[in-house]
Amino acid sequence: MSSDRPSSSIDRRVLISGMALLPVLSGMPLAGIAQAQTAQGGSLASWNDGPAKQAILDFIKATTDRASPNFVPPEERIATFDQDGTLWVEHPIYSQVIYCLDRVPAVVEKNPKLKNVEPFKTVLSGNREAIAKLSLRDLEKILVATLTGMSVEEFNAEAKKWSTAAKDPRWKRPYTELIYQPMLEVMQYLRGNGFKTYIVTGGGQDFVRTYSERVYGYRPSKWSAPRAAQSSATTRTASRS
């Protein structure tokens, strides 16, 4: 495995969302969350019968039936899912932003000089109102400090540790369990019909890779975007045939 530093790229909307919603970090509820269970047999069991479910069924029939004018050869079947707000929660704040804030104490421990330096001092204070007033530049400093300066192996270990132990204050469950069951079923249904599925995200692709297989059944793709392109909201992060 390469020991290059992991990408610290994270989409601008992540920062903006995080800055606007930081006051709710300490226990405000996350709405509309479906606890994830493993989809069985590629069915759409969680979907109510109706236009939305029927549209999915019709799409699969049209693209996999060789007699259909919309038939898509198996090697060309690709489906892309936006992780943020589609596969798992992005409100009240992106989970990766929470990860970065949670990493501040460890960063300061390694570099004690940051203890009395903003914005680290404010984050360490735990003052929600003060944290909510952090500027976009402040959040950028936090993201850079917590997502760089380590090898890929170190980053992977830290991110995996956090995603296993960190829990949402309301649901008392790891963030990787706060994913939408109906979307998991759609992904499995597509795969069962020959589609190769991909994840795109406004967050960091290295972060998603640490849990994509465990949470979504996605194996990290061998394809990797150039570093300059990794801040794009359409960065390809993982794939699964």
NUKOLDREN-429485 format. One record per residue (C-alpha): residue number from 0; residue in one letter; z, x, y. Coordinates in nm, 4 decimals, padded with zeros to 6 digits. Layout:
N
+-----+------+----------+----------+----------+
:  nr : rest :       c3 :       c1 :       c2 :
+-----+------+----------+----------+----------+
: NUM :    a :        Z :        X :        Y :
...
+-----+------+----------+----------+----------+
***
This chain:
241
+-----+------+----------+----------+----------+
:  nr : rest :       c3 :       c1 :       c2 :
+-----+------+----------+----------+----------+
:   0 :    m :  00.0000 :  00.0000 :  00.0000 :
:   1 :    s : -00.0826 :  00.1209 :  00.3463 :
:   2 :    s :  00.2095 :  00.2285 :  00.5608 :
:   3 :    d :  00.0358 :  00.1255 :  00.8835 :
:   4 :    r :  00.2530 : -00.0712 :  01.1173 :
:   5 :    p :  00.2197 : -00.4464 :  01.0828 :
:   6 :    s :  00.0324 : -00.6367 :  01.3469 :
:   7 :    s :  00.2519 : -00.7672 :  01.6275 :
:   8 :    s : -00.0218 : -01.0022 :  01.7440 :
:   9 :    i :  00.0886 : -01.3563 :  01.8018 :
:  10 :    d : -00.1046 : -01.6199 :  01.9850 :
:  11 :    r : -00.0224 : -01.6898 :  02.3468 :
:  12 :    r :  00.0587 : -02.0503 :  02.2700 :
:  13 :    v :  00.3362 : -01.9292 :  02.0413 :
:  14 :    l :  00.5009 : -01.7587 :  02.3342 :
:  15 :    i :  00.4553 : -02.0529 :  02.5654 :
:  16 :    s :  00.5860 : -02.3005 :  02.3082 :
:  17 :    g :  00.8816 : -02.0754 :  02.2378 :
:  18 :    m :  00.9686 : -02.0330 :  02.6041 :
:  19 :    a :  00.9550 : -02.4039 :  02.6758 :
:  20 :    l :  01.1580 : -02.5111 :  02.3734 :
:  21 :    l :  01.4202 : -02.2411 :  02.3315 :
:  22 :    p :  01.7128 : -02.4689 :  02.4333 :
:  23 :    v :  01.6825 : -02.6574 :  02.1069 :
:  24 :    l :  01.7404 : -02.3550 :  01.8866 :
:  25 :    s :  02.1007 : -02.4356 :  01.8081 :
:  26 :    g :  02.0840 : -02.7509 :  01.6067 :
:  27 :    m :  01.8427 : -02.9992 :  01.7627 :
:  28 :    p :  01.6648 : -03.1964 :  01.4901 :
:  29 :    l :  01.3187 : -03.1203 :  01.3604 :
:  30 :    a :  01.1287 : -03.4463 :  01.3388 :
:  31 :    g :  00.8684 : -03.5579 :  01.0892 :
:  32 :    i :  00.9395 : -03.2978 :  00.8219 :
:  33 :    a :  00.8438 : -03.3665 :  00.4629 :
:  34 :    q :  01.0408 : -03.1631 :  00.2124 :
:  35 :    a :  00.7980 : -02.9793 : -00.0114 :
:  36 :    q :  00.7641 : -03.0394 : -00.3809 :
:  37 :    t :  00.5009 : -02.8896 : -00.6055 :
:  38 :    a :  00.1902 : -03.1047 : -00.6177 :
:  39 :    q :  00.1141 : -03.2215 : -00.9694 :
:  40 :    g : -00.2332 : -03.2231 : -01.1152 :
:  41 :    g : -00.4160 : -03.2088 : -00.7852 :
:  42 :    s : -00.3455 : -03.5766 : -00.7122 :
:  43 :    l : -00.2735 : -03.7229 : -00.3702 :
:  44 :    a :  00.0493 : -03.8889 : -00.4821 :
:  45 :    s :  00.2176 : -03.8742 : -00.1408 :
:  46 :    w : -00.0728 : -04.0427 :  00.0380 :
:  47 :    n : -00.0703 : -04.4154 :  00.1028 :
:  48 :    d : -00.3847 : -04.5998 :  00.0015 :
:  49 :    g : -00.5896 : -04.6413 :  00.3150 :
:  50 :    p : -00.8716 : -04.4975 :  00.5270 :
:  51 :    a : -00.7278 : -04.1441 :  00.5456 :
:  52 :    k : -00.6835 : -04.1028 :  00.1714 :
:  53 :    q : -01.0172 : -04.2691 :  00.1013 :
:  54 :    a : -01.1917 : -04.0322 :  00.3426 :
:  55 :    i : -01.0617 : -03.7344 :  00.1428 :
:  56 :    l : -01.1737 : -03.8874 : -00.1853 :
:  57 :    d : -01.5152 : -03.9726 : -00.0413 :
:  58 :    f : -01.5545 : -03.6206 :  00.0955 :
:  59 :    i : -01.4831 : -03.4631 : -00.2422 :
:  60 :    k : -01.7208 : -03.7009 : -00.4173 :
:  61 :    a : -01.9986 : -03.6368 : -00.1665 :
:  62 :    t : -01.9675 : -03.2584 : -00.1786 :
:  63 :    t : -01.9254 : -03.2140 : -00.5540 :
:  64 :    d : -02.1749 : -03.4699 : -00.6882 :
:  65 :    r : -02.5064 : -03.2943 : -00.7503 :
:  66 :    a : -02.6899 : -03.6201 : -00.6873 :
:  67 :    s : -02.5402 : -03.6475 : -00.3392 :
:  68 :    p : -02.7417 : -03.5367 : -00.0344 :
:  69 :    n : -02.4213 : -03.3713 :  00.0877 :
:  70 :    f : -02.3657 : -03.1684 : -00.2286 :
:  71 :    v : -02.2178 : -02.8234 : -00.1629 :
:  72 :    p : -02.2694 : -02.5496 : -00.4236 :
:  73 :    p : -01.9392 : -02.4165 : -00.5611 :
:  74 :    e : -01.9898 : -02.0725 : -00.4084 :
:  75 :    e : -02.0174 : -02.2314 : -00.0618 :
:  76 :    r : -01.7152 : -02.4596 : -00.0800 :
:  77 :    i : -01.4613 : -02.3446 :  00.1771 :
:  78 :    a : -01.1764 : -02.5349 :  00.3409 :
:  79 :    t : -00.9560 : -02.3993 :  00.6197 :
:  80 :    f : -00.6070 : -02.5215 :  00.7100 :
:  81 :    d : -00.4222 : -02.4595 :  01.0349 :
:  82 :    q : -00.0695 : -02.3650 :  00.9334 :
:  83 :    d :  00.1034 : -02.4499 :  01.2604 :
:  84 :    g :  00.2056 : -02.8132 :  01.2624 :
:  85 :    t : -00.0310 : -02.8958 :  00.9756 :
:  86 :    l :  00.1175 : -02.7102 :  00.6797 :
:  87 :    w :  00.4649 : -02.6464 :  00.8155 :
:  88 :    v :  00.6694 : -02.7156 :  01.1250 :
:  89 :    e :  00.5849 : -02.5693 :  01.4647 :
:  90 :    h :  00.8276 : -02.7847 :  01.6661 :
:  91 :    p :  01.0672 : -02.7637 :  01.8268 :
:  92 :    i :  00.9722 : -02.3956 :  01.8099 :
:  93 :    y :  00.7500 : -02.1722 :  01.5986 :
:  94 :    s :  00.9377 : -02.0346 :  01.3011 :
:  95 :    q :  00.8095 : -01.6840 :  01.3693 :
:  96 :    v :  00.9605 : -01.6938 :  01.7186 :
:  97 :    i :  01.2946 : -01.7857 :  01.5602 :
:  98 :    y :  01.2504 : -01.4902 :  01.3248 :
:  99 :    c :  01.1956 : -01.2590 :  01.6217 :
: 100 :    l :  01.5031 : -01.3866 :  01.8047 :
: 101 :    d :  01.7111 : -01.3474 :  01.4901 :
: 102 :    r :  01.5894 : -00.9873 :  01.4625 :
: 103 :    v :  01.7167 : -00.8863 :  01.8076 :
: 104 :    p :  02.0689 : -00.7834 :  01.6908 :
: 105 :    a :  01.9197 : -00.5498 :  01.4277 :
: 106 :    v :  01.6854 : -00.3966 :  01.6841 :
: 107 :    v :  01.9719 : -00.3413 :  01.9266 :
: 108 :    e :  02.1855 : -00.1881 :  01.6521 :
: 109 :    k :  01.9165 :  00.0737 :  01.5971 :
: 110 :    n :  01.8763 :  00.1272 :  01.9712 :
: 111 :    p :  02.2134 :  00.0532 :  02.1396 :
: 112 :    k :  02.0682 :  00.1276 :  02.4828 :
: 113 :    l :  01.8989 : -00.2131 :  02.4678 :
: 114 :    k :  02.2334 : -00.3933 :  02.4545 :
: 115 :    n :  02.2568 : -00.4190 :  02.8308 :
: 116 :    v :  01.8828 : -00.4383 :  02.8937 :
: 117 :    e :  01.7041 : -00.7655 :  02.9551 :
: 118 :    p :  01.5841 : -00.9715 :  02.7813 :
: 119 :    f :  01.7822 : -00.8428 :  02.4827 :
: 120 :    k :  02.1118 : -00.8862 :  02.6665 :
: 121 :    t :  02.0363 : -01.2532 :  02.7229 :
: 122 :    v :  01.9411 : -01.3161 :  02.3602 :
: 123 :    l :  02.2576 : -01.1442 :  02.2386 :
: 124 :    s :  02.4659 : -01.3654 :  02.4679 :
: 125 :    g :  02.3637 : -01.6758 :  02.2761 :
: 126 :    n :  02.3442 : -01.8667 :  02.6048 :
: 127 :    r :  02.0781 : -02.1283 :  02.5382 :
: 128 :    e :  02.0204 : -02.2117 :  02.9024 :
: 129 :    a :  01.9697 : -01.8471 :  02.9892 :
: 130 :    i :  01.7406 : -01.7909 :  02.6916 :
: 131 :    a :  01.5331 : -02.0917 :  02.7956 :
: 132 :    k :  01.4689 : -01.9260 :  03.1323 :
: 133 :    l :  01.3224 : -01.6099 :  02.9818 :
: 134 :    s :  00.9764 : -01.5403 :  03.1147 :
: 135 :    l :  00.6621 : -01.5021 :  02.9091 :
: 136 :    r :  00.6809 : -01.1276 :  02.9666 :
: 137 :    d :  01.0408 : -01.1285 :  02.8374 :
: 138 :    l :  00.9342 : -01.3016 :  02.5172 :
: 139 :    e :  00.6492 : -01.0580 :  02.4767 :
: 140 :    k :  00.8999 : -00.7719 :  02.4948 :
: 141 :    i :  01.1095 : -00.9369 :  02.2240 :
: 142 :    l :  00.8108 : -00.9910 :  01.9977 :
: 143 :    v :  00.6893 : -00.6349 :  02.0374 :
: 144 :    a :  01.0366 : -00.4928 :  01.9717 :
: 145 :    t :  01.0960 : -00.7020 :  01.6617 :
: 146 :    l :  00.7490 : -00.6894 :  01.5054 :
: 147 :    t :  00.6588 : -00.3216 :  01.5496 :
: 148 :    g :  00.8065 :  00.0216 :  01.4876 :
: 149 :    m :  00.8252 : -00.0105 :  01.1114 :
: 150 :    s :  00.6040 :  00.0373 :  00.8099 :
: 151 :    v :  00.4282 : -00.2516 :  00.6403 :
: 152 :    e :  00.6717 : -00.2191 :  00.3510 :
: 153 :    e :  00.9729 : -00.2424 :  00.5820 :
: 154 :    f :  00.8284 : -00.5386 :  00.7682 :
: 155 :    n :  00.7491 : -00.7229 :  00.4472 :
: 156 :    a :  01.1019 : -00.6686 :  00.3186 :
: 157 :    e :  01.2606 : -00.7912 :  00.6432 :
: 158 :    a :  01.0344 : -01.0961 :  00.6728 :
: 159 :    k :  01.0856 : -01.1945 :  00.3083 :
: 160 :    k :  01.4606 : -01.1572 :  00.3443 :
: 161 :    w :  01.4615 : -01.3797 :  00.6528 :
: 162 :    s :  01.2353 : -01.6486 :  00.5053 :
: 163 :    t :  01.4621 : -01.6696 :  00.2010 :
: 164 :    a :  01.7944 : -01.6818 :  00.3844 :
: 165 :    a :  01.7315 : -01.8367 :  00.7285 :
: 166 :    k :  01.7908 : -02.2114 :  00.7380 :
: 167 :    d :  01.7092 : -02.4823 :  00.9846 :
: 168 :    p :  02.0341 : -02.5995 :  01.1507 :
: 169 :    r :  01.9678 : -02.9683 :  01.0864 :
: 170 :    w :  01.8148 : -02.9730 :  00.7410 :
: 171 :    k :  02.0149 : -02.6781 :  00.6055 :
: 172 :    r :  01.7082 : -02.5578 :  00.4207 :
: 173 :    p :  01.4917 : -02.2453 :  00.4484 :
: 174 :    y :  01.2038 : -02.2841 :  00.6910 :
: 175 :    t :  00.9629 : -02.2215 :  00.4052 :
: 176 :    e :  01.0760 : -02.5510 :  00.2524 :
: 177 :    l :  01.0017 : -02.7454 :  00.5686 :
: 178 :    i :  00.6380 : -02.7951 :  00.4856 :
: 179 :    y :  00.4271 : -03.1061 :  00.4527 :
: 180 :    q :  00.3927 : -03.2300 :  00.0964 :
: 181 :    p :  00.0760 : -03.4357 :  00.1587 :
: 182 :    m : -00.1036 : -03.1254 :  00.2878 :
: 183 :    l :  00.0006 : -02.9240 : -00.0168 :
: 184 :    e : -00.1555 : -03.1955 : -00.2292 :
: 185 :    v : -00.4793 : -03.1845 : -00.0290 :
: 186 :    m : -00.5009 : -02.8076 : -00.0753 :
: 187 :    q : -00.4482 : -02.8357 : -00.4489 :
: 188 :    y : -00.6949 : -03.1237 : -00.4713 :
: 189 :    l : -00.9611 : -02.9184 : -00.2948 :
: 190 :    r : -00.8970 : -02.6157 : -00.5160 :
: 191 :    g : -00.9231 : -02.8350 : -00.8226 :
: 192 :    n : -01.2701 : -02.9325 : -00.7048 :
: 193 :    g : -01.3953 : -02.5804 : -00.6548 :
: 194 :    f : -01.3052 : -02.5175 : -00.2924 :
: 195 :    k : -01.1755 : -02.1816 : -00.1770 :
: 196 :    t : -00.9007 : -02.2512 :  00.0758 :
: 197 :    y : -00.7884 : -02.0401 :  00.3712 :
: 198 :    i : -00.5035 : -02.0464 :  00.6221 :
: 199 :    v : -00.5444 : -01.9818 :  00.9935 :
: 200 :    t : -00.2526 : -01.9455 :  01.2311 :
: 201 :    g : -00.1577 : -01.8729 :  01.5893 :
: 202 :    g :  00.1164 : -01.6481 :  01.4554 :
: 203 :    g :  00.0959 : -01.3073 :  01.2928 :
: 204 :    q : -00.1061 : -01.2809 :  00.9736 :
: 205 :    d :  00.1320 : -01.0183 :  00.8307 :
: 206 :    f :  00.4197 : -01.2642 :  00.8687 :
: 207 :    v :  00.2368 : -01.5426 :  00.6836 :
: 208 :    r :  00.1298 : -01.3078 :  00.4049 :
: 209 :    t :  00.4937 : -01.2460 :  00.3098 :
: 210 :    y :  00.5429 : -01.6034 :  00.1880 :
: 211 :    s :  00.1945 : -01.7561 :  00.1507 :
: 212 :    e :  00.1775 : -01.7259 : -00.2279 :
: 213 :    r :  00.5316 : -01.8506 : -00.2857 :
: 214 :    v :  00.5005 : -02.1435 : -00.0448 :
: 215 :    y :  00.1339 : -02.2439 : -00.0557 :
: 216 :    g :  00.0055 : -02.0817 : -00.3727 :
: 217 :    y : -00.2151 : -01.8516 : -00.1631 :
: 218 :    r : -00.2672 : -01.4941 : -00.2654 :
: 219 :    p : -00.3126 : -01.2639 :  00.0359 :
: 220 :    s : -00.6819 : -01.2055 :  00.0890 :
: 221 :    k : -00.8321 : -00.8588 :  00.0599 :
: 222 :    w : -01.0278 : -00.9422 :  00.3729 :
: 223 :    s : -00.8494 : -00.8495 :  00.6944 :
: 224 :    a : -00.9488 : -00.9130 :  01.0533 :
: 225 :    p : -00.9864 : -00.6124 :  01.2841 :
: 226 :    r : -00.6674 : -00.5430 :  01.4766 :
: 227 :    a : -00.8328 : -00.6507 :  01.8004 :
: 228 :    a : -00.9076 : -00.9903 :  01.6510 :
: 229 :    q : -00.5685 : -01.0600 :  01.4969 :
: 230 :    s : -00.4327 : -01.2364 :  01.8025 :
: 231 :    s : -00.6922 : -01.5082 :  01.7593 :
: 232 :    a : -00.5635 : -01.8514 :  01.6635 :
: 233 :    t : -00.8243 : -01.8502 :  01.3887 :
: 234 :    t : -00.7154 : -01.5329 :  01.2131 :
: 235 :    r : -00.7742 : -01.5611 :  00.8383 :
: 236 :    t : -00.4457 : -01.4857 :  00.6674 :
: 237 :    a : -00.4713 : -01.5699 :  00.3008 :
: 238 :    s : -00.6977 : -01.7284 :  00.0474 :
: 239 :    r : -00.6846 : -01.8950 : -00.2881 :
: 240 :    s : -00.9758 : -01.9936 : -00.5063 :
+-----+------+----------+----------+----------+
***
